[in-house]
């Protein structure tokens, strides 16, 4: 597969889903089909694997390697692949980063370690990222969590990370705070070496993008990558009327995907792909459980409202 050696994370980057059989093993055929469907969308900058959307917390190291192999075979010659680094320990994170680079990834998406929920300081964060950067020279997307989780990086820490770890080229911004979000867009993208802000505030993506984000990285791109790409283009072209129209299509879908409990977001996306006739089943690994029919009905109605299904439930192209 092709590694895009000059890739700087930007633009529209869907995070794909990972289909499973009923016995919870990876459904490789359906995964290949899903990758091809997503990659066929015009205007994408990359795709992401081994992240929340692929249920990385329930995947073994060998499964993560296999996911990367399949992604490389299906889309690696056309699009850069961003590989998630999900690990609570820095040494394991470094091993994942090294494997990702060897497997052909073009960038890393680094999740914050869970122990940070118990308290962190800037030295810990810097040490974590330096350990990863020493293992791989791939560009890093720092996943910025909400500060309330304990896993987000305060601006002083974030600034120090960008100063001391030059391979951090973007952040995936999930701050859930509009003022903090705008401050990060302004501060990071105006640095002498700009760091791109990729929005993952997918429940309010239109509002987020108009603040000036240089891209987005979203699990709902596994279902609505075309709408997201068109919204991003419209915002960048200052076509507010078109952006509002597209947001009106996206809103009902985002509302059901990101309802409480939030943890079911990718569960719901799998159900949406089944309703759209793009996947054969919606199986998730424990501790996630399949959502119930009343919620599936709400997803179906959202797809109808958005114009992705007709009134009879048959798929039609986004308009």
C-alpha positions in Angstrom: 0.0 0.0 0.0 1.0 3.6 -0.4 2.0 5.7 2.6 1.4 9.4 2.0 4.7 10.7 3.4 3.8 14.4 3.1 0.3 14.1 4.7 -0.7 16.9 7.0 -4.0 16.0 8.7 -6.7 18.3 7.4 -10.1 18.3 5.6 -12.8 15.7 5.9 -11.7 12.4 7.6 -14.4 9.8 8.3 -13.7 7.3 11.1 -15.0 4.0 9.7 -17.0 1.3 11.6 -15.9 -2.3 12.1 -18.6 -4.9 11.3 -18.8 -8.2 13.3 -20.4 -11.6 12.8 -22.9 -12.8 15.3 -20.1 -14.6 17.2 -18.3 -11.2 17.5 -15.5 -12.1 15.1 -14.6 -9.4 12.5 -16.6 -9.6 9.3 -13.8 -8.9 6.9 -16.0 -9.0 3.8 -18.4 -6.5 5.2 -15.6 -4.3 6.4 -14.1 -4.2 3.0 -17.4 -3.2 1.5 -17.8 -0.5 4.1 -14.3 0.9 3.4 -15.0 1.0 -0.3 -18.4 2.8 0.2 -16.8 5.5 2.4 -13.7 5.9 0.2 -15.9 6.5 -2.9 -17.1 9.8 -1.5 -15.7 12.8 -3.2 -13.7 15.3 -1.2 -12.2 13.1 1.5 -8.7 13.8 2.9 -8.2 10.4 4.7 -10.0 7.7 6.7 -9.4 6.6 10.3 -9.3 3.1 11.7 -8.6 1.6 15.2 -10.5 4.4 17.0 -13.7 4.7 18.9 -15.7 4.0 15.8 -14.1 0.6 15.3 -14.6 -0.3 18.9 -10.9 -0.3 19.5 -11.3 -0.8 23.2 -12.6 -4.4 22.5 -10.0 -5.2 19.8 -6.8 -7.2 20.4 -3.5 -6.0 19.1 -3.6 -8.7 16.4 -7.1 -7.5 15.4 -5.9 -3.9 15.1 -3.1 -5.1 12.8 -5.6 -6.9 10.7 -7.9 -3.9 10.5 -5.0 -1.8 9.3 -4.0 -4.5 6.7 -7.5 -4.6 5.3 -7.9 -0.9 5.2 -4.5 -0.7 3.4 -5.6 -3.2 0.8 -9.0 -1.5 0.1 -8.2 2.2 0.3 -4.5 2.6 1.0 -3.6 3.5 -2.6 -6.2 6.3 -2.8 -6.4 7.8 0.7 -4.1 8.3 3.7 -5.0 6.1 6.7 -5.0 7.6 10.2 -4.4 4.9 12.8 -5.6 5.3 16.4 -3.3 4.9 19.3 -5.5 3.7 22.2 -3.4 2.7 25.2 -3.2 3.7 28.9 0.5 3.2 29.1 3.0 5.2 27.1 5.2 2.2 26.2 2.3 0.3 24.7 1.2 3.5 22.9 4.7 3.6 21.4 4.5 0.0 20.3 1.1 0.7 18.6 2.6 3.7 16.8 5.5 1.7 15.6 3.3 -1.0 14.2 1.0 1.5 12.6 3.9 3.1 10.7 5.2 -0.3 9.6 1.7 -1.2 8.5 1.5 1.8 6.2 -0.4 4.4 8.2 0.1 8.0 7.2 -0.8 9.6 10.6 -1.6 8.7 14.2 -4.6 9.7 16.3 -3.4 9.6 19.9 -6.1 9.1 22.6 -5.4 10.4 26.1 -4.5 7.7 28.7 -7.4 6.8 31.0 -5.3 7.3 34.2 -5.4 11.0 33.4 -9.0 11.0 34.8 -7.4 10.6 38.2 -5.3 13.8 37.7 -2.5 14.8 35.3 0.2 17.4 35.0 1.9 18.8 31.9 5.0 16.7 32.5 3.0 13.5 32.2 1.4 14.6 29.0 4.6 15.7 27.4 6.4 12.5 28.4 3.5 10.5 26.9 3.7 12.2 23.5 7.5 12.3 23.4 7.5 8.5 24.0 5.2 8.0 21.0 7.0 10.5 18.8 10.3 8.7 19.5 8.8 5.5 18.2 7.4 6.9 14.9 7.9 9.9 12.8 4.3 9.9 11.6 2.3 13.2 12.1 0.2 13.1 15.2 -3.4 14.1 15.7 -3.8 14.9 19.4 -7.3 13.9 20.6 -8.5 16.8 22.8 -11.2 15.6 25.2 -13.5 17.9 27.2 -11.6 19.2 30.2 -14.4 18.0 32.5 -13.4 14.4 31.7 -9.9 14.9 33.2 -8.4 13.7 30.0 -8.4 17.0 28.1 -5.3 19.2 28.0 -5.6 22.8 29.4 -4.4 25.5 27.0 -1.0 25.8 28.9 -0.4 22.1 28.6 -1.6 22.0 25.0 0.7 24.9 24.1 3.7 23.2 25.7 2.9 19.9 23.9 2.9 21.7 20.5 6.1 23.5 21.4 8.0 20.4 22.5 6.5 17.7 20.2 6.7 19.1 16.7 5.2 16.0 15.1 1.8 17.0 16.5 0.3 18.5 13.4 -3.4 18.6 14.3 -5.9 18.1 17.1 -9.2 16.3 17.1 -11.3 18.8 19.0 -14.0 17.4 21.2 -14.0 20.1 23.8 -17.8 20.5 23.9 -17.2 24.1 25.0 -17.7 26.7 22.3 -15.5 29.3 23.9 -12.6 26.9 24.4 -13.2 25.5 20.9 -12.9 28.9 19.3 -9.9 29.8 21.4 -8.1 26.6 20.2 -9.0 27.3 16.5 -7.6 30.8 16.7 -4.5 30.0 18.7 -3.4 26.7 17.0 -4.1 27.6 13.4 -2.3 31.0 13.7 1.0 29.5 15.1 4.2 30.0 13.1 3.9 26.3 12.4 0.1 25.9 12.2 -1.6 23.1 13.9 -4.9 22.2 12.3 -8.1 21.9 14.4 -10.2 19.0 13.2 -13.7 19.2 14.6 -15.3 16.2 16.1 -18.2 18.2 17.6 -20.4 16.3 15.3 -23.6 17.0 17.2 -23.2 20.7 16.2 -20.8 20.4 13.3 -22.1 23.4 11.3 -21.6 25.8 14.2 -18.2 24.3 14.8 -17.0 24.6 11.2 -17.9 28.2 10.8 -15.4 29.1 13.6 -12.7 28.2 11.1 -11.7 24.6 11.6 -9.4 23.3 9.0 -11.1 19.9 8.9 -13.2 17.4 10.7 -12.7 13.8 12.0 -16.0 12.1 12.7 -17.5 8.7 13.2 -20.7 9.8 11.7 -18.7 10.1 8.5 -19.1 6.3 8.3 -22.7 7.0 7.4 -22.9 10.6 6.1 -19.4 11.4 4.7 -20.9 12.9 1.6 -23.1 15.4 3.5 -20.1 16.3 5.8 -17.8 16.8 2.8 -20.4 19.0 1.1 -20.9 21.0 4.3 -17.2 21.5 4.7 -16.9 22.8 1.1 -19.9 25.1 1.5 -18.5 26.6 4.7 -15.1 27.2 3.1 -16.8 28.8 0.1 -18.8 31.1 2.4 -22.0 29.7 0.9 -24.0 30.1 4.0 -27.3 29.3 2.3 -26.0 25.9 1.1 -24.3 25.2 4.4 -27.6 25.8 6.2 -29.5 23.5 3.8 -26.9 20.7 4.3 -27.0 21.3 8.1 -30.8 20.8 8.0 -30.2 17.4 6.4 -27.5 16.5 8.9 -29.3 17.7 12.0 -31.9 14.9 12.4 -29.3 12.3 11.9 -26.8 13.9 14.4 -29.6 14.2 16.9 -30.3 10.5 17.0 -26.7 9.4 16.7 -25.5 11.6 19.6 -28.5 11.1 22.0 -28.0 9.8 25.5 -26.4 7.4 26.3 -23.6 8.9 24.2 -21.6 5.6 24.2 -24.2 4.1 21.8 -23.3 6.6 19.0 -21.4 4.0 16.8 -24.0 1.4 17.7 -26.6 3.6 16.2 -24.4 4.3 13.1 -24.2 0.5 12.5 -28.0 0.3 12.6 -28.2 3.2 10.1 -26.0 1.3 7.7 -28.3 -1.7 7.9 -31.3 0.5 7.3 -29.6 2.0 4.3 -28.9 -1.5 2.9 -25.2 -1.0 3.2 -24.4 -3.6 5.9 -26.0 -7.0 6.7 -26.2 -6.7 10.4 -25.4 -4.3 13.4 -23.4 -6.4 15.9 -21.5 -4.6 18.6 -19.1 -6.2 21.1 -19.8 -6.3 24.9 -20.2 -4.3 27.0 -22.1 -2.5 24.3 -25.5 -4.2 23.6 -27.8 -3.9 20.5 -30.2 -1.1 20.7 -33.9 -1.8 20.8 -36.5 -1.4 18.1 -38.0 1.9 19.3 -34.6 3.5 18.9 -34.0 1.8 15.5 -37.4 3.3 14.4 -36.2 6.8 15.5 -33.0 6.3 13.4 -35.1 5.2 10.4 -37.3 8.3 10.7 -34.2 10.5 10.9 -32.9 9.0 7.7 -36.2 9.6 6.1 -36.3 13.2 7.3 -32.8 13.7 6.0 -33.7 12.4 2.6 -31.5 9.4 2.7 -34.4 7.0 2.8 -37.8 7.4 1.1 -41.0 7.1 3.0 -41.1 3.3 2.3 -37.6 2.9 3.8 -35.7 2.5 0.5 -32.3 4.2 0.2 -31.9 7.2 -2.1 -29.0 9.4 -2.8 -28.4 12.5 -0.6 -29.8 15.6 -2.2 
